[in-house]
């Protein structure tokens, strides 16, 4: 799958077209603001059939993860109107194949820009907030420890494991406080860019990222 977006240029030579497209994507639009715009646009332009196929491919890669010793998977609930990866498929997989693993969902506090965490059990109640994000409104809160996997939302990522989120900093604040050994795994319909130029020291890197074609691992 190509990680580059199609950009109309005047080059008639196919080789020049390919080079110019890659150059435009990887070497100019490398800062977070530009990548957010590009990759949100790419997601929104996905035809419904392709969107569903990509979700199935992500599920197949997710199923390959090593869940040995994992007691909880913290996983965001999808904003379908912005065509986020449909994590409901991953949740159903966990329920069926790994019922012993607890499933945990985040709730955002937009004033404090923090996340709280709720267990998927009979006490859980979920509704959409004012921003269209499905999240818990009541239930049993859960403490994330080092035996957990955290599925991290993103718009883009690079070959070093840096990610571009939505810009609120919720997950960076959450991840930096996690115990050593907790695994941070991104989900992306698209392959990585070479480098996010303005990734900073406060940005928390991923351990892995799942794409429709593979599970990429990073040095941290």
N, C-alpha and C positions, 0 to 999 in steps of 0.2 A: 504494500500500500504506500502511495506517495505521501510524504509529509508536507508537500508544498502546495500552495494554492495556485490556481491558474490565473495568470496575469496577462492581459492583452498587450502585446508589443508588436512592433513592426517587422521583426526579424522573420524572413521567409524561410531561412535555413533551419531545419528542425533541430540540428545540434545547437545552433546559436540560441534558439528559442528555449531549449532545456537549460542551457547554461545561464541565460539571462533570468529565467524564472527562479532558479536556485539562488542566484546572486541576490535578487530582490528580496527573497524570503530570509535567507540565512545571514546575510551580511549587512543588511540595512535595517530591517525590522527586527532588531534583536533586543530591544528594551521592553520592559514589562508592559508599558502602556500600549505600544504598538502590537505586541503579541496578544494582549487581551482582545483588542479590536479584531485582529485577524482571525483568531481561533474561535471566538464567539460567533463571528460571521460564518465561518466554515461549518460549525455545528448547526446553526440555524438553517443553513442552505441544504442540509442533508435531506434527500428524499426519504419518505417514511420507510420504504422497503429497505433502503440502505441503512438507515438508522437501526431498524430491527435486526438486520444481519450483523451489524457491528456489535450490537449488544450481545448477540448469541456468541460471537467470536470472543468477546471479553469474558463471557461466562466460561467458555472452554479453557481459556488461559488461567482464569481464577481457580478453576478446579485442579490445576496442576500444582498449586502452592503446597508447601509442606506445612501441615497443620499440627504436626507432632508437638506436644507440650503446650499448645495454645489453649487457653481457657476462655478467651473472649475475643470477639471481632467487633470493633467499633466502626460503624458504617453509616455514611450519610444517606438520607432519603432524597430521591431525585426530584429536581425541578424539571418536570417533563416539558413545560412550555419553552424552556431554553435548551431542550434536548441534551440534558446531562445524561451520562451513562445511567441506564435503568438498573439501579442497584437492587431492585426488588427481585430480580433474577438471582442475584448472588445470595440474597437473604433466603430465598426458597431452597437454594442448593445447600446452604448451611443447615437449614432445618431438616432436610432429608438425609444428607450425607454425614453431617457432624452435629447431631442433636445435642451432644454433651457440651458443645461450645456455646457460651452465652453470646447473644446478639445485643449490641448496645447502640443506641441512636443519640445524636446530639441535639441540643436545644440552644439556640443563640440568644444571648443577652445583648441587644444592640446598643444599650447605653454604656455598659462596661466593656463591650466587645470581647466577651468571654463565652465559653461553652460549658454547659452542664450535660450530664450523660445519664440516660435512662435505659433500663433493661427491658428487653422484649419479653414480657410476660403477661399474665391475665389482668394485671393492674394498669397496663399501659394504655393511654388514650392519645391518639395522634390527630392533629388537624393542621390545616394550612394557616400560616401566619399572614400578616398584612402584606408581605413581600412574595407570597405564593410559595413559600418553602414549607413542605410538610415536616412537622416536628412534634415531639411529645408536649402535651400540656399538663399531664399528670402521670404518676407512676412511681416506680422504685428507682432511685438514683443508684449509680454504680461507680465504683472506684476503678480506674484503669491502672493495671499493674504491668510489670515487665513481661508477663506471659500473654500479652495482648498483641493483636494486629490492629492497626488503625488504617482504614481505607480513606485516603485523602482526596478531596475534590480538587480539580485543577482545570485550567484552560490550556496550558502549554507546559512543557518541561524541556530540560536540556540534557546533554550527555553526561553531565556531572551530577545529576539528581536534583538540581534546582528546579523549582516549580513556579509557575505564575498562577496565583489564585485570583480571587475577585477583588482584592485590594483592601479588605477590611482587617486583615491580620488576625482573625479569629484562630485559625489553625496554627499559625506560628506561635502564638501565645500558649496554645494548648500543648503543642508538641514539645516545646522547649522545657516544659515542666514534667514531662513523662520520665519514668524510670529508665535507666540504661537497660538495653535489651528489648525494649518495645520496638516493634517493627512498623515502619511507616511506608505504606504502599499506595502509590497513585493509580488512577484510572484515566486512560486517555484513548480516544478514538484515533488519534494521530501519533505519528512517530516523533521523536525528539528533534528539536533544533540543535545546532552545534553548541551554542552558548547563549545564555541570558546575560547580557552585558552588565546590567545593573543589579544583579543578584548581590545581596549584602551579607554582612557577617551575622545579622539578626535573622536571616532567612534560614529555616531548618530544612536540611536536605532529606530527600527520600532515601530509603534503603533499596526500594524496588519500584518499578512502574509497570503496570499491565497495559499492553496495547492489544489490538486484535491479532497481531502476528506473533507476539512473544511476551515473556516476562523479563524485563531488563533489570539488572542489578548494578548498584553503584558503590564505589568506595566512599567512605565517610570518615 
